[in-house]
């Protein structure tokens, strides 16, 4: 059910604090979902005042950053945003606040100030936490920081998480069962689902794979690359692959010391194993280019074991286009992928990735059934309309 007429009449204007994809230093799942939120509000004629913390003072910092690592640039960015937010509160009396919260210490202090300022001005606050590492973030803090986290989060009206798995991550709040609400992500891109049909695997054509996420080691892109090597050079399959995303470091990296080193070795591996004609790499795919990539791809791959993994938006995109996902049974991913619409592989297992692709190549009818189930599952659970209606009900 959508937002009822009375709710539509009540919600006229919102202050939205988050990271858009406009002039942004880094496009990721969280920024895509915030942009979706802003776009959907506009479509519903709800006036939105956006405070965008995705605009960094140093646009180059995102190219070499380490995910979740402290940054003085981030700290200064957030300091300047406080004054912008204060002006927005003063200029928009009585307007409620929607804010996407962080899993980093610098980000928490921004959230702490923004939420407290909102309550000081008597505003209703709904927080939205993406990712699924908040419990570990909380447990790693000192007692004084933990007390601040509890105090500020208790001032929110509701806290949105991506799935039931992450509700318990806020069990340090006394009323978390009532305060924390599970709302699955919606599809950020506009597509006409009437024109999307289940895919057919034609063994006389190249089998097309797509990996679309930041190239962080624990997202599993090296496992995908090694699986492609097995499929091409061992199994002699006609494979074409797209990798799309920025090379970034992670706190739990083990293979390479910097994103630059990872990028260099990635292309060295491609050249050494004669995969140059098989693989295309893009720093990012957007709009029509991304639509074309998903439309033409047979399989989507994300064998992630990334510490901050939540409910990857790219999996929603894959399902919507009928791409069969091959993923890990990790965090919130099983809320999106099941045995009917995709396949689970162990982390760090290129062999398993290659095995499932080989099985589907040899059984195209089974592949077609998985593709159809993915489209149906998307329509039932992950449309933008379902997402925005559930969020707006909280206001």
N, C-alpha and C positions, 0 to 999 in steps of 0.2 A: 504494500500500500504506500502511496505517496504522502507527502505532507498535506494535511487537510486544509480546507479553505481558510479556517480561522487562523491557523499557524502562518499561512502565507500573508494574511493581513497584518499579523503582529510583527513579522520580521521585515523591517523596512531598510535597515542599515546595520552593517557589522564592521568592526575593526579587525583586520586579519593580519597576524604577525607570523611571518615565515619566509621561506626562501623560494622565490619564483624562478622560472627558467628564462626570464627576460633580463638581458644584460648580466647574466649570472656567470660567475667564475667556474661553476661546476654544475652540470646537469646530472641528477641522480633520481632515484625513486621518490625520495621525500620531496624534492623540489617539483617533480612532475605532479605529485599528488596535490601539493599546495597550489600549483598553477591550475590544476583541474578544479579545485575548490573555488578559486577566484573566478574562473571562466564560467562555472555553473551558476554562481551567484549573479553574475552579469546577465546570463540568459534568463534568470528568474526575476530580473529587474530589482534586485536587492543591491542598494548602493554599498560599495565596499571601499573602505580606506585601508590601503595596504602599507604595512611597514615591512620592507624587503631587506632581510639580513643576508641575502645572497650576493649583494654587491660589495665586493672586497676592495679595499684601498690598493691592494697589490694583485692585479689580474694574473700575474705570472705565478703566484704562490700555489695555485691549484695544480699546476703541471707537475710539481715535484713534491706535493704534500704527502704526509703520512696520515692515513685515515685514523681519526680519533686522537691524534697527537696535539699537544699544546702548541699554540701559535700566538706570538705577540701581535701579529697582524690581526688575527681574529679578535684578540683582546681589545685592541684600539678600535676596530670596526664596531664592536659591541658597545664600547664607551660612547661613541658618537651616536649610535642608534638610540641610546637612552634619551637624549635630548629631543630627537625626532619623535620618539614615542610619547614623551611628555607633552609635546606640542599637539600631537594628534588627540590625546586624551582631553586636553583643555579645549580644543577646537570642536570636539564632538561629544558634548555632554550627554550622559546617559546611555551611550551606545555600548553594547556588550562586546567582549573580546574573545576571538578565537586565536590560539597560539600553538604553534608546533614546538614541542620541547626537545631538549638535547640529551645525549648520553655522554657528554664530555664535561669536564670541570668548568672550563671557560663558558660553555654553553649554559650550564646550570646557573652560574652567577647572573648571566643575562636573563634567564627565565625567572630567577629569584627576584630580580629588580622589577621586571616587567609585570609579573603577577602581583607583587606587593603594591606597585604603583596603581595597577588596575583596581585593586580592592580599596586602596586609599581614596580613589575617586568614585568608589561605590559601584564598580562595574561587575557584571556577571562574567565569569571566565570559564571557557571550555578549553582544556588542553588536549593536544593530540600527540601521542608518542609513537613514532615510527621505529621500526627495528625491534629486536628482542634480546637486549642485553642490559636492561635497566636494573635488574636485580643484582647483577655482578657489579655494575657501576655503583650502586648504592652500597653494597657490602665492602667495596674497596675504599670507602671514604672514612675519614676520622669521625669520632662521635659527634663533634661539634657540627661538622658538615651534615651528617645524618639528621641531626635535630633540625637544621635549617631546611633540609629536603622535606621532612615530614611537615614542618610548620607551613611551608609555602604551598605544597601540594594539597593540603587540607583546605586551603582557601579557594581551590577551584570547585566549580559546580560539578563538572564531570571530567574524567580523563579517558580519552578514546585510545584504544589499542587496536592492532590489526587482527587479532584472533584470540580465542579463549586461552591458548597456550600462555600468552603474556599477561593475562589478568593477575595471576599469582605473583608476578614480578613486583606488584605493588602491595604485597601482603604486609609490608611494614606500616601501612596506613590502617588505622583501626576500622574504618568503614569502607575498605577497598571493594568489598563485594557489591556494595550499592553505588560507589563512586565510579568504578572502572567499567567501561562499556566497550564491548567488542564490535567493531565495524570493519568488515573487509574492504580492501582497496577497490576502487573502480578503475575502469579503463581510461587513461588520460587522453587518448587520441579519439577523434571523431571518426567513426566508421559506419558505413551502411551495412548492417548485418544481413540485410536481405540479399546482398550481393556476395556474401561469403558462403562458400560451399565446402563440404568435406573434401579434403585433398585425396588425390589418387596417386599412388606411387608407381611411376612408369620406369621399369628397369632399363628401358631403352634410352632414357634421358639421365643426365647427371642427378645424383642424389644430393640435395642442397641442405646444408646445415647452417645454423646461425647461433652465434654466441653474442649476446647483447647485454653488457654490464660493464662497470669499470673493471679494468684488468688488474685486479688484486689477486695475489697468489692464492689465497684461501677461497676465492670465488671459483677456483678450479679451472681457469683457462689453460693452464699447462697440461692438465689432464685431458682436456678437449684436444689440444694440439697433438699430444702423443697418440690419442685415439685416431686422429686423422692420419697420422703416419702409419699406424697399423692397418687401417682400412685401405689406404692407397698402396703402400709398398709391400705389405704382407698378403692382404686379401684381394688386391687388384680390383678394388671397387672404383667406380667412376664418381668421385666425390668432389663437390665444390663447397667452399666454406667462407662465411663472413664472420670476422671478428670486429665488433664495434664497441669502443670504450677507451677511456684514458688509462694509461699505465700509472698506477698509484701504489704507494707502499702501504703495508699494514703492520700493526704492532706485532703480529704473530708470524711475520715472514721468516722463512728459513733459507730459501734458495738464493736470494740476491739482496745486496745491501741497499740498493737504491732503485727507484723506478727506471732511471736511465739504463742501469745495468740489465734490468729485466727486459726492457725494450730491445736492447742490443742482442741479447741471447735469444729472444723470441724470433727475430729475423734471421739470426745465424742458423737456428734450428730449421727454419723453413728452407733456407738455401741449401744447407747441408743434406737435407733429406729430399731434395728435388720436389718441393711442394709449392714453388713460386707460382706456378700456373693454376694451382688448386685453391689458393687462399687470397682473399681480399681483406685488407685492414682499413678501418675508418676510425678516426678519433670519436666520431659521433654520427649517428644517423637520425634525421629529423624529418617530420612532415612526409612529403610524398616519397622521399628516398627510403625512409623507414617502412612506410606502407608497402612499397615495392619489394623490399627485402623480405618482409614477413609473408607477403602474398606468394612469393616464389620459393620460399623455404619449406622443406619437408619436416625437419626436426629442429627443435630449439634445445640448446644445451646450457645447463647451469649446475654443474656438480659441486655446489657450494658447501663449505664448512666455515664460512666467514663469521667471526665472533659477533658482529653486529647485524647479522642477517635477520630480516623480519619476513615480510610477505612481498617478495620481489615483484614490482610492477611489470617487469619484462615477461614474467610468466603469464600474467593476465593478458598481455598483448599476444603472446604465443597462442593461448587458448582461443582468443577471439578470432584469430586468423586460421585456426585449424592446424597450426603447427604442433606436432606431437612432442611434448617436453620429455627430456631425459635429465633427471635431476636427482639430488640426494634427498633422503627422507629426514629432513633437518628443520628444526624450529617450526615456522609456520608454513613451510612449503607443502606439507601433506594436507593442509586446508584447501589447497588449490589443485594439487595433482593426486590422482588415485589410479588404481589398476585399470580402470576403464578408459582413461584419457591420456595416460602417459606411463613412464617407467622410472623406477627408483634404482639407482646404482650406489654402491659404496663410495665414500670419499676416497680420493687418490687412486682411482681404479680405471685407467684408460682401457684396459682389457674389457671391463664390463660395459663401457660405453660402446665400444666396437661390437661387442657381442649382441647387444640389443638392436643396433642398427642393421647388422647382418641378418638377424632373425626377421626383422620387418621387411627387408629387401626380398627375402625369400617367402614372405607371406603378406602380399599387398592387400588382401582382403581384411586381415586383422589390422593393418595400418589404417585403412580407410575407416574402420569402426572406431578406432581410437581418435582419429581426427574429428569425426562427427560428435563423439561424446565430449570432446574438449569444447567445441562450439556451444553445445547445449549447456554445459556446465557454466560457461561464461555468461550466457544469457540469463541463467537462473540466479546467478550470484554476484556478478562483478561489473554490471553496467554502471556508467557514470551516474545515471538517474537514481539507481538504488542507493549508491554511496551518498550522494548529496542529500537525498531525502532523510536518510537515517541521521546524518549529522545535524541537519536543520531542526529536527525534532527535539534536539537537546537544548535549543534556545527557546 
